[in-house]
Amino acid sequence: MDAAARLPLALYRRLDADPRHWQIIALSGLFAFSYSTSSFGADPLALAYAFTGAMLAQALGTGMLNLRAQKQLTGGFEWKSALITALGVTILLRAADPWIWFAAAFTGIALKFLIRIKGKHIFNPGCIGIVAMMLLLGRDAWVSPGQWGQTPLIAGYALALAALTLSSAKRLDIALGFLGTFAAILFARAVWLGDPMAIPLHQMASGSLLIFAFFMITDPRSTPDSRTGRLLFAMAVAGLTAWFMIGPNLRGAPLMALAALAVLTPVLDHILPARRFAWTRTQPHTHPTPPHPAYTPALIIPWGTKETRSHET
């Protein structure tokens, strides 16, 4: 196989080595679609503010950790995670002033470094950043459930790219668990009250709900490590989301529910321990046999001299 024929496979393997590559591609596509099809969609200026805030917080947090570990300040700078947070904040959050996108992204990334349990952050950065702005600023920051419209095209686009993303991260279970439980609650309530099925179908056809389900609750670094734990977590978040929508009628109900129940992650990890997720896939470590040197200078003894032994330290 020549180099040109191997290029697509090599590119796919390069992208698939880190699930964040697929997330960046998918979220970038959703951002472009929102910007080009809606007057109230995502805005490049908002993305610039969110990007600056996320990168600044990531740089400060990375430098702080490296300083405590006495390492190079810029070592291990995770720009991919910061970019994903900036894109998610820009797509979902609507604000009265541009600085709010900066503050949301900065707050989300900062809390990722400041609030950790056993080295694992419990809040999804994009989620907690948006929720913090909504709670602190009231009407100046909000999430619009219908900003994507109801077209099947957007739903299919989000689902297809999300499925590709989550197949690498192995987190499709939590997305389906959340959507399945949430749908079951809405349809059961409609049957109980005698409401037409158009009501729960309309509630499920929100583009922002799909983005939350496939790109936020599925964050492998802030959700339980075990599959059973993830399913229990998804059911709990879905139940609280439904209650927030049916009872207080909160905007951004899924985000509020995820932020409120984030403390369940370390609890479920303790009860149902499993291997912790890592973004990049490491190859099995092998210890190659070192080649035998042609000669060992320490063993070459001049002719006619006595051998002396040195004490090892």
C-alpha positions as CSV (number, residue, x, y, z in Angstrom):
1,M,0.0,0.0,0.0
2,D,1.5,3.3,-1.1
3,A,1.7,6.4,1.1
4,A,-1.3,8.1,-0.5
5,A,-3.5,5.1,0.2
6,R,-2.3,4.9,3.8
7,L,-3.0,8.6,4.5
8,P,-6.7,8.3,5.3
9,L,-6.1,5.4,7.7
10,A,-3.2,7.2,9.4
11,L,-5.3,10.3,9.8
12,Y,-8.2,8.4,11.3
13,R,-5.9,6.6,13.8
14,R,-4.3,10.0,14.7
15,L,-7.7,11.5,15.4
16,D,-9.1,8.4,17.1
17,A,-6.1,8.3,19.5
18,D,-7.8,11.1,21.6
19,P,-11.6,11.3,21.8
20,R,-11.3,15.1,22.2
21,H,-10.4,15.4,18.5
22,W,-13.8,14.2,17.5
23,Q,-15.5,16.4,20.1
24,I,-13.7,19.5,18.7
25,I,-14.7,18.6,15.2
26,A,-18.4,18.0,16.2
27,L,-18.7,21.1,18.3
28,S,-17.0,23.2,15.7
29,G,-19.5,22.0,13.2
30,L,-22.4,22.8,15.5
31,F,-21.0,26.2,16.2
32,A,-20.7,26.9,12.4
33,F,-24.3,25.6,11.8
34,S,-25.7,27.8,14.6
35,Y,-23.9,30.9,13.4
36,S,-24.9,30.5,9.8
37,T,-28.6,29.6,10.3
38,S,-29.8,31.7,13.2
39,S,-29.7,35.4,14.0
40,F,-29.7,34.4,17.7
41,G,-27.1,31.6,17.4
42,A,-23.5,31.3,18.4
43,D,-21.3,34.3,17.7
44,P,-17.6,34.5,16.9
45,L,-17.1,37.3,19.3
46,A,-18.5,35.2,22.1
47,L,-16.3,32.4,21.1
48,A,-13.2,34.7,21.2
49,Y,-14.1,35.8,24.8
50,A,-14.8,32.2,25.9
51,F,-11.7,30.9,24.3
52,T,-9.6,33.6,26.0
53,G,-11.1,32.9,29.4
54,A,-10.7,29.1,29.1
55,M,-7.1,29.2,27.9
56,L,-6.1,31.7,30.6
57,A,-7.6,29.6,33.4
58,Q,-6.0,26.5,31.9
59,A,-2.6,28.2,31.8
60,L,-2.9,29.4,35.3
61,G,-4.1,26.1,36.7
62,T,-1.5,24.1,34.8
63,G,1.2,26.5,36.0
64,M,0.0,26.1,39.6
65,L,0.1,22.3,39.5
66,N,3.5,22.3,37.9
67,L,4.9,24.8,40.4
68,R,3.8,22.6,43.3
69,A,5.3,19.5,41.6
70,Q,8.5,21.5,40.8
71,K,8.0,20.9,37.0
72,Q,8.2,23.1,34.0
73,L,5.3,25.6,34.2
74,T,3.9,25.0,30.8
75,G,4.3,21.2,30.9
76,G,1.1,19.2,30.3
77,F,-0.9,22.2,29.0
78,E,-4.3,20.6,28.0
79,W,-5.5,23.1,25.3
80,K,-7.9,20.6,23.8
81,S,-10.0,20.4,27.0
82,A,-10.0,24.2,27.3
83,L,-11.1,24.6,23.6
84,I,-14.0,22.1,24.1
85,T,-15.2,24.1,27.2
86,A,-15.0,27.3,25.2
87,L,-17.1,25.8,22.3
88,G,-19.7,24.3,24.7
89,V,-20.1,27.6,26.6
90,T,-20.4,29.6,23.3
91,I,-23.0,27.2,21.8
92,L,-25.3,26.9,24.9
93,L,-25.0,30.1,26.8
94,R,-26.7,33.4,25.8
95,A,-25.6,36.5,27.6
96,A,-26.3,40.2,27.7
97,D,-22.6,41.2,27.6
98,P,-19.6,39.6,25.9
99,W,-17.5,39.4,29.1
100,I,-20.0,36.9,30.5
101,W,-18.7,34.2,28.1
102,F,-15.2,35.0,29.3
103,A,-16.3,34.7,32.9
104,A,-18.2,31.4,32.3
105,A,-15.3,29.7,30.6
106,F,-12.7,31.0,33.0
107,T,-14.9,29.9,36.0
108,G,-15.5,26.5,34.6
109,I,-11.8,25.7,34.0
110,A,-10.7,27.3,37.2
111,L,-13.1,25.1,39.3
112,K,-11.7,22.1,37.4
113,F,-8.4,22.8,39.1
114,L,-9.7,24.1,42.5
115,I,-12.3,21.4,43.3
116,R,-10.9,17.9,43.0
117,I,-11.4,14.7,45.0
118,K,-8.5,12.2,44.8
119,G,-7.1,14.1,41.8
120,K,-10.4,14.0,39.8
121,H,-12.5,17.1,39.2
122,I,-16.2,16.5,39.8
123,F,-17.7,19.4,37.8
124,N,-17.9,19.5,34.0
125,P,-16.2,22.8,33.3
126,G,-18.7,24.0,30.7
127,C,-21.7,23.1,32.8
128,I,-20.5,24.6,36.0
129,G,-19.4,27.8,34.2
130,I,-22.8,28.3,32.6
131,V,-24.7,27.5,35.8
132,A,-22.5,29.9,37.9
133,M,-23.3,32.7,35.5
134,M,-27.0,31.9,35.5
135,L,-27.2,31.9,39.3
136,L,-25.0,35.0,39.8
137,L,-26.3,37.2,36.9
138,G,-30.0,36.2,36.7
139,R,-31.6,37.5,33.5
140,D,-28.2,38.5,32.0
141,A,-27.2,34.9,31.4
142,W,-29.5,32.1,30.1
143,V,-29.8,29.0,28.1
144,S,-32.4,28.9,25.2
145,P,-33.8,25.4,24.8
146,G,-35.2,26.1,21.3
147,Q,-32.2,27.9,19.9
148,W,-31.5,25.0,17.5
149,G,-35.0,24.6,16.2
150,Q,-36.8,21.3,15.9
151,T,-35.5,20.1,12.6
152,P,-34.5,16.4,12.3
153,L,-31.3,17.5,10.4
154,I,-29.8,19.1,13.5
155,A,-30.8,16.2,15.7
156,G,-29.3,13.6,13.3
157,Y,-26.1,15.7,12.9
158,A,-25.6,16.0,16.7
159,L,-26.4,12.3,17.2
160,A,-24.1,11.0,14.5
161,L,-21.1,13.1,15.5
162,A,-21.7,12.4,19.1
163,A,-21.9,8.7,18.6
164,L,-18.6,8.8,16.8
165,T,-17.1,10.8,19.6
166,L,-18.4,8.6,22.3
167,S,-17.4,5.4,20.6
168,S,-13.8,6.4,21.3
169,A,-14.5,7.6,24.8
170,K,-16.8,4.6,25.6
171,R,-19.4,6.9,27.2
172,L,-22.4,6.2,24.9
173,D,-24.0,4.3,27.8
174,I,-24.5,7.4,30.0
175,A,-25.9,9.4,27.1
176,L,-28.5,6.8,26.2
177,G,-29.2,6.2,29.9
178,F,-29.9,9.9,30.4
179,L,-32.1,10.2,27.3
180,G,-33.9,7.0,27.9
181,T,-34.8,7.8,31.5
182,F,-35.7,11.3,30.7
183,A,-38.0,10.2,27.9
184,A,-39.6,7.5,30.1
185,I,-40.5,10.1,32.7
186,L,-41.9,12.6,30.3
187,F,-44.0,10.0,28.4
188,A,-45.2,8.4,31.6
189,R,-46.3,11.8,32.9
190,A,-48.2,12.5,29.7
191,V,-50.0,9.2,29.9
192,W,-50.9,9.7,33.6
193,L,-52.3,13.2,32.9
194,G,-53.9,12.3,29.6
195,D,-51.8,14.8,27.7
196,P,-51.2,14.4,24.0
197,M,-47.9,12.7,23.0
198,A,-46.9,15.8,21.1
199,I,-46.0,17.5,24.4
200,P,-43.2,15.1,25.5
201,L,-42.1,14.8,21.9
202,H,-41.7,18.5,21.7
203,Q,-39.7,18.5,25.0
204,M,-37.4,15.8,23.7
205,A,-36.8,17.5,20.4
206,S,-34.6,20.2,21.8
207,G,-31.2,20.6,20.2
208,S,-29.7,21.9,23.4
209,L,-30.8,18.8,25.2
210,L,-29.1,16.6,22.7
211,I,-25.9,18.7,23.0
212,F,-26.0,18.3,26.8
213,A,-26.6,14.6,26.5
214,F,-23.8,13.8,24.1
215,F,-21.2,16.4,24.9
216,M,-21.6,17.4,28.6
217,I,-23.0,14.7,30.8
218,T,-20.7,12.2,28.9
219,D,-17.5,14.0,30.1
220,P,-15.4,11.0,31.1
221,R,-13.3,13.0,33.5
222,S,-16.2,14.2,35.7
223,T,-18.5,11.2,35.6
224,P,-18.3,7.8,37.4
225,D,-15.7,5.4,36.1
226,S,-17.8,2.2,36.2
227,R,-20.6,1.5,33.7
228,T,-23.1,0.7,36.5
229,G,-22.1,3.9,38.2
230,R,-22.6,5.9,35.0
231,L,-26.0,4.5,34.4
232,L,-27.1,5.2,38.0
233,F,-25.7,8.7,37.6
234,A,-27.5,9.3,34.3
235,M,-30.8,8.1,35.8
236,A,-30.4,10.5,38.8
237,V,-29.6,13.5,36.5
238,A,-32.5,12.7,34.2
239,G,-34.9,12.4,37.2
240,L,-33.8,15.8,38.6
241,T,-33.9,17.4,35.2
242,A,-37.5,16.3,34.7
243,W,-38.4,17.6,38.1
244,F,-36.8,21.0,37.4
245,M,-38.8,21.2,34.2
246,I,-42.1,20.1,35.6
247,G,-41.9,21.7,39.0
248,P,-40.0,25.0,39.2
249,N,-39.8,25.2,35.4
250,L,-36.2,26.2,35.4
251,R,-34.4,27.2,32.2
252,G,-31.2,25.1,31.7
253,A,-32.7,22.3,33.8
254,P,-30.3,19.6,32.6
255,L,-27.3,21.8,33.4
256,M,-28.7,22.7,36.8
257,A,-29.3,19.0,37.6
258,L,-25.8,17.9,36.5
259,A,-24.2,20.6,38.6
260,A,-26.3,19.7,41.6
261,L,-25.6,16.0,41.4
262,A,-21.9,16.2,40.6
263,V,-21.1,15.2,44.1
264,L,-22.5,11.7,43.3
265,T,-19.5,11.0,41.1
266,P,-16.9,10.4,43.9
267,V,-19.5,8.5,45.9
268,L,-20.3,6.1,43.1
269,D,-16.5,5.8,42.3
270,H,-16.0,4.7,45.9
271,I,-18.9,2.3,46.0
272,L,-18.3,0.9,42.4
273,P,-14.5,1.3,41.7
274,A,-13.2,1.0,38.2
275,R,-10.2,2.0,36.1
276,R,-10.0,5.8,35.7
277,F,-10.3,7.2,32.2
278,A,-7.4,8.7,30.5
279,W,-7.8,10.9,27.3
280,T,-4.8,9.5,25.4
281,R,-4.2,5.8,24.9
282,T,-0.9,4.6,26.1
283,Q,0.9,1.7,24.4
284,P,2.0,-1.3,26.5
285,H,5.3,-0.5,28.1
286,T,8.1,-2.8,27.2
287,H,11.6,-2.9,28.3
288,P,13.9,-3.6,25.4
289,T,17.1,-5.5,26.0
290,P,19.9,-3.0,25.8
291,P,22.5,-3.9,23.2
292,H,25.8,-5.3,24.5
293,P,28.6,-2.8,24.2
294,A,31.6,-3.7,22.1
295,Y,33.7,-3.2,25.1
296,T,33.4,-2.0,28.7
297,P,36.0,0.6,29.6
298,A,35.8,-0.2,33.3
299,L,36.9,-3.8,32.6
300,I,39.9,-2.9,30.4
301,I,42.9,-3.2,32.7
302,P,46.3,-1.9,31.5
303,W,48.8,-4.7,31.1
304,G,51.0,-5.3,34.1
305,T,48.8,-3.3,36.6
306,K,46.8,-4.5,39.5
307,E,43.0,-4.5,39.4
308,T,41.4,-2.2,42.0
309,R,37.8,-2.4,43.1
310,S,35.7,0.7,43.7
311,H,32.8,0.9,46.2
312,E,29.4,1.6,44.6
313,T,27.4,4.4,46.0
